[in-house]
Amino acid sequence: MIILTYDSSMSDRKSRLTITVDPDLTTYAERLVESGHAASVSAAFNEAMAEKVYRDRRRRGLWKAKGDEADPGRVARMMTHVDRQLAGE
């Protein structure tokens, strides 16, 4: 378990959080700090979550763009077909 403690260099906008982390992730985060690839364990987890947010937003954007390109008539026909299959027709 990692307890993220307050670092006086942290901005006032950050919130304190206690999390339980798998041991291999704890070890990896600590190695990032020891090797100078992260300023702190908190920074390592912040960076990982920021990357996840970026990927999720990008993925949603790509799905939306593909949806905007879709032919509405074809989509309606496909949905009708799916609905019929679900209804057992």
C-alpha positions, 0 to 999 in steps of 0.5 A: 500500500502506498500512502501519498503524503502532502509534498509542500511543492505540490500546488494547492489545486491537488488533493490528497488521496490514499490508494492501495496499489498492486505490489508490482506497480508500487515497485515500478513507481519506486524504481521510476523515482530512484532512476530519476524518471519520476519526481515522486511516486505521486508524480508517477501515478499522476502521469499514468492517470493523465496518460489514461485520460488522454487515451480515453479522450482520444479514443472517444474522439475517434469513435465520434469522428467515425460515427459522424462519417456513418451513413444514417440509413445504413446504420438504421438498417443494421440496428433494425437487423440487430433488434430483430435478432435480439427479438428472436425473429 
